[in-house]
């Protein structure tokens, strides 16, 4: 099982951890919500959890719990800027359909 990130995502995470002043990486997970069933969750990690899988991408680290890893295997995390909008994009090969607003997905 593997999760990857683009250089743009890596630099964004490193920049925010540096600005924050502490932390070891970010946690990528999924939660049940939305009209399609699941949505992505990102949060800072100050300490690795006992069951976390850790994926190092350059200097940035992604922490993923075993339950979420089932839904995220093969995902590439990207950070994009389009005009005035910017944010993370998830290229998840497991997604079968997404809701119209793009906030949730179904596997």
N, CA, C and O atoms as CSV, one atom per row, in Angstrom:
chain,resi,resn,atom,element,x,y,z
A,1,UNK,N,N,0.848,-1.175,0.000
A,1,UNK,CA,C,0.000,0.000,0.000
A,1,UNK,C,C,0.893,1.238,0.000
A,1,UNK,O,O,1.935,1.276,0.654
A,2,UNK,N,N,0.459,2.238,-0.745
A,2,UNK,CA,C,1.284,3.436,-0.853
A,2,UNK,C,C,0.439,4.686,-1.062
A,2,UNK,O,O,-0.618,4.646,-1.692
A,3,UNK,N,N,0.921,5.771,-0.529
A,3,UNK,CA,C,0.360,7.101,-0.716
A,3,UNK,C,C,1.522,7.986,-1.150
A,3,UNK,O,O,2.614,7.894,-0.588
A,4,UNK,N,N,1.299,8.841,-2.145
A,4,UNK,CA,C,2.357,9.724,-2.614
A,4,UNK,C,C,1.860,11.165,-2.599
A,4,UNK,O,O,0.667,11.429,-2.449
A,5,UNK,N,N,2.801,12.085,-2.757
A,5,UNK,CA,C,2.421,13.494,-2.894
A,5,UNK,C,C,3.340,14.168,-3.899
A,5,UNK,O,O,4.477,13.747,-4.111
A,6,UNK,N,N,2.829,15.207,-4.501
A,6,UNK,CA,C,3.606,15.965,-5.465
A,6,UNK,C,C,4.563,16.896,-4.724
A,6,UNK,O,O,4.377,17.155,-3.535
A,7,UNK,N,N,5.586,17.400,-5.417
A,7,UNK,CA,C,6.475,18.378,-4.790
A,7,UNK,C,C,5.729,19.619,-4.288
A,7,UNK,O,O,6.100,20.188,-3.261
A,8,UNK,N,N,4.685,20.039,-5.002
A,8,UNK,CA,C,3.904,21.204,-4.557
A,8,UNK,C,C,3.231,20.934,-3.219
A,8,UNK,O,O,3.218,21.807,-2.350
A,9,UNK,N,N,2.672,19.744,-3.038
A,9,UNK,CA,C,2.039,19.377,-1.767
A,9,UNK,C,C,3.080,19.289,-0.660
A,9,UNK,O,O,2.851,19.753,0.458
A,10,UNK,N,N,4.220,18.693,-0.975
A,10,UNK,CA,C,5.293,18.574,0.013
A,10,UNK,C,C,5.734,19.953,0.511
A,10,UNK,O,O,5.853,20.172,1.717
A,11,UNK,N,N,5.972,20.865,-0.406
A,11,UNK,CA,C,6.427,22.205,-0.021
A,11,UNK,C,C,5.367,22.949,0.781
A,11,UNK,O,O,5.699,23.675,1.718
A,12,UNK,N,N,4.107,22.777,0.428
A,12,UNK,CA,C,3.023,23.434,1.168
A,12,UNK,C,C,2.978,22.925,2.610
A,12,UNK,O,O,2.831,23.714,3.543
A,13,UNK,N,N,3.101,21.634,2.788
A,13,UNK,CA,C,3.073,21.040,4.128
A,13,UNK,C,C,4.276,21.506,4.944
A,13,UNK,O,O,4.125,21.898,6.101
A,14,UNK,N,N,5.460,21.466,4.355
A,14,UNK,CA,C,6.672,21.900,5.060
A,14,UNK,C,C,6.548,23.362,5.474
A,14,UNK,O,O,6.898,23.722,6.598
A,15,UNK,N,N,6.054,24.201,4.573
A,15,UNK,CA,C,5.888,25.630,4.867
A,15,UNK,C,C,4.933,25.845,6.046
A,15,UNK,O,O,5.209,26.655,6.931
A,16,UNK,N,N,3.827,25.131,6.054
A,16,UNK,CA,C,2.851,25.308,7.138
A,16,UNK,C,C,3.345,24.741,8.465
A,16,UNK,O,O,3.063,25.313,9.519
A,17,UNK,N,N,4.069,23.636,8.434
A,17,UNK,CA,C,4.644,23.108,9.674
A,17,UNK,C,C,5.683,24.069,10.234
A,17,UNK,O,O,5.766,24.260,11.447
A,18,UNK,N,N,6.469,24.670,9.361
A,18,UNK,CA,C,7.474,25.645,9.795
A,18,UNK,C,C,6.803,26.873,10.403
A,18,UNK,O,O,7.224,27.367,11.449
A,19,UNK,N,N,5.770,27.354,9.746
A,19,UNK,CA,C,5.034,28.523,10.248
A,19,UNK,C,C,4.368,28.204,11.591
A,19,UNK,O,O,4.317,29.052,12.482
A,20,UNK,N,N,3.867,26.990,11.725
A,20,UNK,CA,C,3.216,26.548,12.957
A,20,UNK,C,C,4.211,26.441,14.103
A,20,UNK,O,O,3.859,26.687,15.256
A,21,UNK,N,N,5.466,26.071,13.791
A,21,UNK,CA,C,6.511,26.001,14.802
A,21,UNK,C,C,6.677,24.648,15.470
A,21,UNK,O,O,7.624,24.461,16.235
A,22,UNK,N,N,5.798,23.708,15.210
A,22,UNK,CA,C,5.920,22.360,15.753
A,22,UNK,C,C,5.067,21.404,14.930
A,22,UNK,O,O,4.244,21.829,14.120
A,23,UNK,N,N,5.269,20.133,15.143
A,23,UNK,CA,C,4.533,19.107,14.407
A,23,UNK,C,C,5.495,18.241,13.611
A,23,UNK,O,O,6.599,18.663,13.267
A,24,UNK,N,N,5.053,17.018,13.324
A,24,UNK,CA,C,5.901,16.079,12.600
A,24,UNK,C,C,5.373,15.759,11.204
A,24,UNK,O,O,6.055,15.088,10.430
A,25,UNK,N,N,4.177,16.224,10.870
A,25,UNK,CA,C,3.600,15.962,9.558
A,25,UNK,C,C,2.113,16.233,9.581
A,25,UNK,O,O,1.607,16.953,10.442
A,26,UNK,N,N,1.414,15.639,8.613
A,26,UNK,CA,C,-0.039,15.772,8.581
A,26,UNK,C,C,-0.679,14.392,8.512
A,26,UNK,O,O,-0.092,13.434,8.008
A,27,UNK,N,N,-1.888,14.321,9.028
A,27,UNK,CA,C,-2.678,13.099,8.978
A,27,UNK,C,C,-3.682,13.240,7.842
A,27,UNK,O,O,-4.397,14.238,7.747
A,28,UNK,N,N,-3.722,12.236,6.991
A,28,UNK,CA,C,-4.715,12.150,5.934
A,28,UNK,C,C,-5.637,11.004,6.293
A,28,UNK,O,O,-5.186,9.886,6.541
A,29,UNK,N,N,-6.913,11.281,6.320
A,29,UNK,CA,C,-7.877,10.252,6.662
A,29,UNK,C,C,-9.183,10.455,5.932
A,29,UNK,O,O,-9.320,11.381,5.132
A,30,UNK,N,N,-10.133,9.600,6.204
A,30,UNK,CA,C,-11.479,9.726,5.660
A,30,UNK,C,C,-12.471,9.639,6.808
A,30,UNK,O,O,-12.216,9.002,7.830
A,31,UNK,N,N,-13.605,10.291,6.613
A,31,UNK,CA,C,-14.692,10.178,7.582
A,31,UNK,C,C,-15.997,10.020,6.827
A,31,UNK,O,O,-16.117,10.443,5.677
A,32,UNK,N,N,-16.961,9.417,7.473
A,32,UNK,CA,C,-18.269,9.218,6.886
A,32,UNK,C,C,-19.048,10.522,6.967
A,32,UNK,O,O,-19.301,11.042,8.054
A,33,UNK,N,N,-19.424,11.044,5.805
A,33,UNK,CA,C,-20.155,12.308,5.739
A,33,UNK,C,C,-20.539,12.595,4.304
A,33,UNK,O,O,-20.138,11.874,3.391
A,34,UNK,N,N,-21.305,13.636,4.107
A,34,UNK,CA,C,-21.624,14.101,2.766
A,34,UNK,C,C,-22.652,13.248,2.058
A,34,UNK,O,O,-23.145,12.254,2.592
A,35,UNK,N,N,-22.962,13.661,0.839
A,35,UNK,CA,C,-24.008,12.975,0.085
A,35,UNK,C,C,-23.503,11.714,-0.613
A,35,UNK,O,O,-24.314,10.887,-1.029
A,36,UNK,N,N,-22.197,11.545,-0.754
A,36,UNK,CA,C,-21.664,10.336,-1.389
A,36,UNK,C,C,-21.084,9.338,-0.398
A,36,UNK,O,O,-20.752,8.216,-0.783
A,37,UNK,N,N,-20.954,9.720,0.867
A,37,UNK,CA,C,-20.552,8.754,1.879
A,37,UNK,C,C,-19.269,9.023,2.621
A,37,UNK,O,O,-19.228,8.830,3.836
A,38,UNK,N,N,-18.199,9.466,1.943
A,38,UNK,CA,C,-16.908,9.673,2.588
A,38,UNK,C,C,-16.330,11.028,2.174
A,38,UNK,O,O,-16.598,11.525,1.080
A,39,UNK,N,N,-15.542,11.604,3.061
A,39,UNK,CA,C,-14.807,12.821,2.705
A,39,UNK,C,C,-13.414,12.743,3.303
A,39,UNK,O,O,-13.170,12.004,4.257
A,40,UNK,N,N,-12.504,13.520,2.726
A,40,UNK,CA,C,-11.118,13.552,3.185
A,40,UNK,C,C,-10.982,14.464,4.399
A,40,UNK,O,O,-11.696,15.458,4.533
A,41,UNK,N,N,-10.052,14.104,5.278
A,41,UNK,CA,C,-9.755,14.896,6.468
A,41,UNK,C,C,-8.241,15.076,6.538
A,41,UNK,O,O,-7.481,14.116,6.409
A,42,UNK,N,N,-7.817,16.318,6.744
A,42,UNK,CA,C,-6.401,16.631,6.934
A,42,UNK,C,C,-6.241,17.350,8.258
A,42,UNK,O,O,-7.031,18.235,8.586
A,43,UNK,N,N,-5.216,16.973,9.028
A,43,UNK,CA,C,-4.933,17.661,10.279
A,43,UNK,C,C,-3.449,17.529,10.598
A,43,UNK,O,O,-2.790,16.586,10.161
A,44,UNK,N,N,-2.937,18.481,11.361
A,44,UNK,CA,C,-1.540,18.423,11.778
A,44,UNK,C,C,-1.338,17.275,12.753
A,44,UNK,O,O,-2.245,16.924,13.508
A,45,UNK,N,N,-0.141,16.691,12.735
A,45,UNK,CA,C,0.224,15.618,13.657
A,45,UNK,C,C,1.404,16.096,14.501
A,45,UNK,O,O,2.446,16.486,13.975
A,46,UNK,N,N,1.219,16.056,15.818
A,46,UNK,CA,C,2.294,16.419,16.725
A,46,UNK,C,C,3.047,15.190,17.227
A,46,UNK,O,O,4.213,15.276,17.613
A,47,UNK,N,N,2.359,14.041,17.214
A,47,UNK,CA,C,2.987,12.800,17.673
A,47,UNK,C,C,2.356,11.634,16.917
A,47,UNK,O,O,1.135,11.568,16.776
A,48,UNK,N,N,3.183,10.722,16.437
A,48,UNK,CA,C,2.705,9.569,15.694
A,48,UNK,C,C,1.838,8.681,16.565
A,48,UNK,O,O,2.182,8.399,17.713
A,49,UNK,N,N,0.701,8.235,16.017
A,49,UNK,CA,C,-0.163,7.290,16.707
A,49,UNK,C,C,0.399,5.888,16.621
A,49,UNK,O,O,1.173,5.574,15.716
A,50,UNK,N,N,0.014,5.053,17.556
A,50,UNK,CA,C,0.540,3.697,17.648
A,50,UNK,C,C,0.299,2.874,16.388
A,50,UNK,O,O,1.168,2.105,15.980
A,51,UNK,N,N,-0.870,3.026,15.768
A,51,UNK,CA,C,-1.228,2.226,14.589
A,51,UNK,C,C,-0.986,2.944,13.266
A,51,UNK,O,O,-1.268,2.381,12.208
A,52,UNK,N,N,-0.473,4.166,13.297
A,52,UNK,CA,C,-0.284,4.948,12.079
A,52,UNK,C,C,0.687,4.295,11.106
A,52,UNK,O,O,1.721,3.755,11.500
A,53,UNK,N,N,0.330,4.357,9.830
A,53,UNK,CA,C,1.267,4.056,8.758
A,53,UNK,C,C,1.887,5.395,8.373
A,53,UNK,O,O,1.171,6.389,8.254
A,54,UNK,N,N,3.188,5.441,8.179
A,54,UNK,CA,C,3.877,6.690,7.855
A,54,UNK,C,C,4.443,6.596,6.448
A,54,UNK,O,O,5.141,5.642,6.105
A,55,UNK,N,N,4.130,7.607,5.638
A,55,UNK,CA,C,4.646,7.697,4.282
A,55,UNK,C,C,5.472,8.967,4.195
A,55,UNK,O,O,4.944,10.071,4.327
A,56,UNK,N,N,6.771,8.808,3.973
A,56,UNK,CA,C,7.669,9.951,3.835
A,56,UNK,C,C,7.749,10.333,2.374
A,56,UNK,O,O,8.007,9.498,1.507
A,57,UNK,N,N,7.524,11.603,2.118
A,57,UNK,CA,C,7.601,12.142,0.770
A,57,UNK,C,C,8.558,13.322,0.831
A,57,UNK,O,O,8.150,14.452,1.099
A,58,UNK,N,N,9.834,13.051,0.580
A,58,UNK,CA,C,10.838,14.085,0.766
A,58,UNK,C,C,10.939,14.401,2.249
A,58,UNK,O,O,11.149,13.505,3.066
A,59,UNK,N,N,10.791,15.675,2.597
A,59,UNK,CA,C,10.855,16.100,3.995
A,59,UNK,C,C,9.512,16.018,4.711
A,59,UNK,O,O,9.454,16.111,5.937
A,60,UNK,N,N,8.434,15.844,3.953
A,60,UNK,CA,C,7.097,15.814,4.547
A,60,UNK,C,C,6.680,14.381,4.864
A,60,UNK,O,O,7.051,13.439,4.163
A,61,UNK,N,N,5.904,14.240,5.933
A,61,UNK,CA,C,5.410,12.923,6.321
A,61,UNK,C,C,3.888,12.939,6.373
A,61,UNK,O,O,3.272,13.869,6.893
A,62,UNK,N,N,3.299,11.875,5.815
A,62,UNK,CA,C,1.860,11.648,5.881
A,62,UNK,C,C,1.607,10.506,6.859
A,62,UNK,O,O,2.250,9.459,6.784
A,63,UNK,N,N,0.678,10.713,7.764
A,63,UNK,CA,C,0.291,9.698,8.745
A,63,UNK,C,C,-1.128,9.261,8.414
A,63,UNK,O,O,-2.023,10.089,8.244
A,64,UNK,N,N,-1.321,7.938,8.324
A,64,UNK,CA,C,-2.623,7.418,7.939
A,64,UNK,C,C,-2.980,6.251,8.844
A,64,UNK,O,O,-2.180,5.338,9.050
A,65,UNK,N,N,-4.203,6.297,9.386
A,65,UNK,CA,C,-4.666,5.200,10.238
A,65,UNK,C,C,-5.046,4.008,9.356
A,65,UNK,O,O,-5.382,4.196,8.187
A,66,UNK,N,N,-5.000,2.792,9.893
A,66,UNK,CA,C,-5.253,1.587,9.088
A,66,UNK,C,C,-6.614,1.577,8.394
A,66,UNK,O,O,-6.712,1.117,7.256
A,67,UNK,N,N,-7.661,2.071,9.046
A,67,UNK,CA,C,-8.994,2.086,8.432
A,67,UNK,C,C,-9.012,2.981,7.199
A,67,UNK,O,O,-9.549,2.599,6.159
A,68,UNK,N,N,-8.427,4.167,7.313
A,68,UNK,CA,C,-8.414,5.096,6.181
A,68,UNK,C,C,-7.551,4.594,5.042
A,68,UNK,O,O,-7.850,4.849,3.876
A,69,UNK,N,N,-6.481,3.880,5.368
A,69,UNK,CA,C,-5.560,3.400,4.340
A,69,UNK,C,C,-6.273,2.514,3.331
A,69,UNK,O,O,-5.916,2.507,2.152
A,70,UNK,N,N,-7.264,1.775,3.772
A,70,UNK,CA,C,-8.043,0.921,2.874
A,70,UNK,C,C,-8.663,1.745,1.751
A,70,UNK,O,O,-8.703,1.300,0.604
A,71,UNK,N,N,-9.147,2.943,2.073
A,71,UNK,CA,C,-9.803,3.815,1.097
A,71,UNK,C,C,-8.814,4.679,0.311
A,71,UNK,O,O,-9.142,5.178,-0.765
A,72,UNK,N,N,-7.608,4.854,0.847
A,72,UNK,CA,C,-6.655,5.802,0.277
A,72,UNK,C,C,-5.502,5.159,-0.492
A,72,UNK,O,O,-4.690,5.874,-1.080
A,73,UNK,N,N,-5.410,3.851,-0.504
A,73,UNK,CA,C,-4.286,3.181,-1.165
A,73,UNK,C,C,-4.169,3.647,-2.611
A,73,UNK,O,O,-5.141,3.598,-3.366
A,74,UNK,N,N,-2.983,4.097,-2.994
A,74,UNK,CA,C,-2.729,4.553,-4.355
A,74,UNK,C,C,-3.003,6.025,-4.587
A,74,UNK,O,O,-2.801,6.520,-5.696
A,75,UNK,N,N,-3.457,6.736,-3.567
A,75,UNK,CA,C,-3.802,8.153,-3.708
A,75,UNK,C,C,-2.554,9.015,-3.836
A,75,UNK,O,O,-1.535,8.765,-3.192
A,76,UNK,N,N,-2.657,10.034,-4.683
A,76,UNK,CA,C,-1.623,11.055,-4.777
A,76,UNK,C,C,-2.214,12.361,-4.261
A,76,UNK,O,O,-3.273,12.798,-4.712
A,77,UNK,N,N,-1.520,12.974,-3.317
A,77,UNK,CA,C,-1.929,14.258,-2.753
A,77,UNK,C,C,-1.213,15.357,-3.517
A,77,UNK,O,O,0.010,15.327,-3.653
A,78,UNK,N,N,-1.971,16.330,-4.017
A,78,UNK,CA,C,-1.404,17.447,-4.768
A,78,UNK,C,C,-1.895,18.747,-4.151
A,78,UNK,O,O,-2.933,18.778,-3.489
A,79,UNK,N,N,-1.145,19.817,-4.370
A,79,UNK,CA,C,-1.562,21.154,-3.946
A,79,UNK,C,C,-1.555,22.028,-5.188
A,79,UNK,O,O,-0.525,22.180,-5.845
A,80,UNK,N,N,-2.711,22.602,-5.507
A,80,UNK,CA,C,-2.835,23.383,-6.741
A,80,UNK,C,C,-3.350,24.783,-6.453
A,80,UNK,O,O,-4.100,25.021,-5.506
A,81,UNK,N,N,-2.914,25.704,-7.313
A,81,UNK,CA,C,-3.399,27.079,-7.301
A,81,UNK,C,C,-4.039,27.345,-8.648
A,81,UNK,O,O,-3.412,27.176,-9.694
A,82,UNK,N,N,-5.301,27.767,-8.611
A,82,UNK,CA,C,-6.030,28.095,-9.835
A,82,UNK,C,C,-6.674,29.456,-9.630
A,82,UNK,O,O,-7.703,29.572,-8.965
A,83,UNK,N,N,-6.062,30.486,-10.205
A,83,UNK,CA,C,-6.559,31.840,-9.995
A,83,UNK,C,C,-6.421,32.222,-8.537
A,83,UNK,O,O,-5.327,32.147,-7.978
A,84,UNK,N,N,-7.517,32.632,-7.912
A,84,UNK,CA,C,-7.515,33.009,-6.508
A,84,UNK,C,C,-7.721,31.817,-5.577
A,84,UNK,O,O,-7.595,31.946,-4.359
A,85,UNK,N,N,-8.034,30.666,-6.148
A,85,UNK,CA,C,-8.301,29.467,-5.348
A,85,UNK,C,C,-7.053,28.610,-5.234
A,85,UNK,O,O,-6.275,28.487,-6.180
A,86,UNK,N,N,-6.878,28.029,-4.073
A,86,UNK,CA,C,-5.794,27.078,-3.868
A,86,UNK,C,C,-6.237,26.041,-2.859
A,86,UNK,O,O,-7.073,26.311,-1.997
A,87,UNK,N,N,-5.666,24.846,-2.974
A,87,UNK,CA,C,-5.999,23.802,-2.017
A,87,UNK,C,C,-5.472,22.449,-2.451
A,87,UNK,O,O,-4.909,22.294,-3.534
A,88,UNK,N,N,-5.668,21.485,-1.586
A,88,UNK,CA,C,-5.235,20.124,-1.869
A,88,UNK,C,C,-6.213,19.453,-2.819
A,88,UNK,O,O,-7.422,19.669,-2.744
A,89,UNK,N,N,-5.674,18.642,-3.708
A,89,UNK,CA,C,-6.474,17.780,-4.564
A,89,UNK,C,C,-6.038,16.350,-4.300
A,89,UNK,O,O,-4.858,16.078,-4.078
A,90,UNK,N,N,-6.993,15.448,-4.327
A,90,UNK,CA,C,-6.749,14.045,-4.053
A,90,UNK,C,C,-6.995,13.254,-5.327
A,90,UNK,O,O,-8.112,13.238,-5.846
A,91,UNK,N,N,-5.972,12.606,-5.827
A,91,UNK,CA,C,-6.100,11.752,-7.010
A,91,UNK,C,C,-6.155,10.322,-6.507
A,91,UNK,O,O,-5.135,9.646,-6.371
A,92,UNK,N,N,-7.383,9.878,-6.232
A,92,UNK,CA,C,-7.613,8.587,-5.599
A,92,UNK,C,C,-8.168,7.600,-6.629
A,92,UNK,O,O,-9.303,7.760,-7.079
A,93,UNK,N,N,-7.390,6.585,-7.007
A,93,UNK,CA,C,-7.847,5.631,-8.022
A,93,UNK,C,C,-8.994,4.737,-7.560
A,93,UNK,O,O,-9.591,4.031,-8.373
A,94,UNK,N,N,-9.307,4.757,-6.270
A,94,UNK,CA,C,-10.366,3.903,-5.726
A,94,UNK,C,C,-11.751,4.520,-5.825
A,94,UNK,O,O,-12.745,3.814,-5.657
A,95,UNK,N,N,-11.845,5.813,-6.093
A,95,UNK,CA,C,-13.127,6.520,-6.109
A,95,UNK,C,C,-13.957,6.068,-7.304
A,95,UNK,O,O,-13.494,6.071,-8.444
A,96,UNK,N,N,-15.196,5.679,-7.013
A,96,UNK,CA,C,-16.136,5.262,-8.059
A,96,UNK,C,C,-17.011,6.427,-8.509
A,96,UNK,O,O,-17.341,6.536,-9.690
A,97,UNK,N,N,-17.387,7.296,-7.574
A,97,UNK,CA,C,-18.190,8.477,-7.919
A,97,UNK,C,C,-18.031,9.531,-6.847
A,97,UNK,O,O,-17.731,9.233,-5.691
A,98,UNK,N,N,-18.242,10.785,-7.259
A,98,UNK,CA,C,-18.156,11.921,-6.345
A,98,UNK,C,C,-19.467,12.678,-6.380
A,98,UNK,O,O,-20.208,12.607,-7.360
A,99,UNK,N,N,-19.753,13.399,-5.313
A,99,UNK,CA,C,-20.951,14.226,-5.296
A,99,UNK,C,C,-20.715,15.444,-6.189
A,99,UNK,O,O,-19.578,15.729,-6.565
A,100,UNK,N,N,-21.771,16.149,-6.523
A,100,UNK,CA,C,-21.683,17.306,-7.403
A,100,UNK,C,C,-20.840,18.438,-6.869
A,100,UNK,O,O,-20.205,19.154,-7.644
A,101,UNK,N,N,-20.818,18.617,-5.553
A,101,UNK,CA,C,-20.031,19.729,-4.971
A,101,UNK,C,C,-18.577,19.353,-4.776
A,101,UNK,O,O,-17.760,20.223,-4.472
A,102,UNK,N,N,-18.223,18.079,-4.941
A,102,UNK,CA,C,-16.841,17.648,-4.829
A,102,UNK,C,C,-16.360,17.456,-3.391
A,102,UNK,O,O,-15.165,17.256,-3.170
A,103,UNK,N,N,-17.251,17.511,-2.420
A,103,UNK,CA,C,-16.868,17.390,-1.023
A,103,UNK,C,C,-16.832,15.962,-0.519
A,103,UNK,O,O,-16.190,15.684,0.494
A,104,UNK,N,N,-17.512,15.045,-1.208
A,104,UNK,CA,C,-17.521,13.665,-0.732
A,104,UNK,C,C,-17.430,12.701,-1.919
A,104,UNK,O,O,-17.622,13.083,-3.074
A,105,UNK,N,N,-17.132,11.440,-1.593
A,105,UNK,CA,C,-16.942,10.436,-2.639
A,105,UNK,C,C,-17.428,9.082,-2.139
A,105,UNK,O,O,-17.718,8.898,-0.957
A,106,UNK,N,N,-17.508,8.134,-3.082
A,106,UNK,CA,C,-17.953,6.766,-2.788
A,106,UNK,C,C,-16.968,5.797,-3.406
A,106,UNK,O,O,-16.492,6.004,-4.522
A,107,UNK,N,N,-16.666,4.742,-2.673
A,107,UNK,CA,C,-15.756,3.702,-3.174
A,107,UNK,C,C,-16.529,2.423,-3.354
A,107,UNK,O,O,-15.961,1.412,-3.767
